[in-house]
Amino acid sequence: MPTTYQIVALSALDPEGTDTRDEPKLVFPDALKMAQGLKDQGKAFRVFADGEPSGDQLQALRDLGAVEVLPTI
């Protein structure tokens, strides 16, 4: 089963970016697009990974500005 990601923007309602309830689980290419969109909007975001992400995938998300990448809670 592939690793899935939830990209959570930090906001006034969720300043820690930890509420994953309404966030879709995305495969890497879609997660990367979502992260790029948030970066383009100047928004900070946190990433939750469910599975075993590769080092390259983690680095790509960090390069886009992920505050941190955590295992799914």
C-alpha positions in Angstrom: 0.0 0.0 0.0 1.5 3.4 -1.0 2.3 6.1 1.6 -0.5 8.6 1.9 -0.1 12.2 3.0 -2.3 14.8 4.6 -1.3 18.4 4.1 -2.7 20.7 6.8 -2.4 24.5 6.5 -1.8 26.4 9.7 -4.6 28.9 10.3 -6.3 31.0 12.9 -8.7 28.2 13.6 -5.9 25.6 13.7 -2.7 27.4 14.5 -0.8 24.2 15.2 -2.0 22.6 11.9 -2.9 19.3 13.7 -6.6 18.9 12.7 -6.5 16.2 10.0 -10.3 15.3 10.2 -11.3 17.0 7.0 -8.1 16.6 5.1 -7.9 14.2 2.2 -5.3 11.4 2.2 -3.2 12.0 -0.9 -0.6 10.0 -2.8 2.7 11.7 -3.2 2.3 13.5 -6.5 -1.0 15.0 -5.4 0.4 15.9 -2.0 3.3 17.7 -3.6 0.9 19.7 -5.8 -1.1 20.7 -2.7 2.0 21.7 -0.8 3.2 23.7 -3.8 -0.2 25.5 -3.9 0.0 26.4 -0.2 3.6 27.6 -0.7 2.5 29.8 -3.6 -0.2 31.3 -1.4 2.4 32.0 1.3 0.8 29.6 3.8 2.6 27.5 6.3 1.7 23.8 6.5 2.3 20.6 8.3 2.5 17.2 6.7 1.2 13.9 8.1 2.4 10.7 6.5 0.7 7.3 6.8 3.2 4.6 5.7 6.9 4.7 5.0 7.7 7.8 2.9 11.0 7.8 1.0 13.8 10.2 2.0 13.4 12.0 -1.4 9.7 12.5 -0.8 10.3 13.9 2.6 13.0 16.2 1.3 10.7 17.5 -1.5 8.0 18.4 1.0 10.5 20.1 3.3 11.9 22.0 0.4 8.5 23.4 -0.2 8.4 24.7 3.4 6.7 22.0 5.4 6.9 23.0 9.1 7.4 19.4 9.9 6.5 15.9 8.6 4.9 13.6 11.2 3.4 10.2 11.2 -0.4 10.2 11.0 -2.0 10.7 14.4 
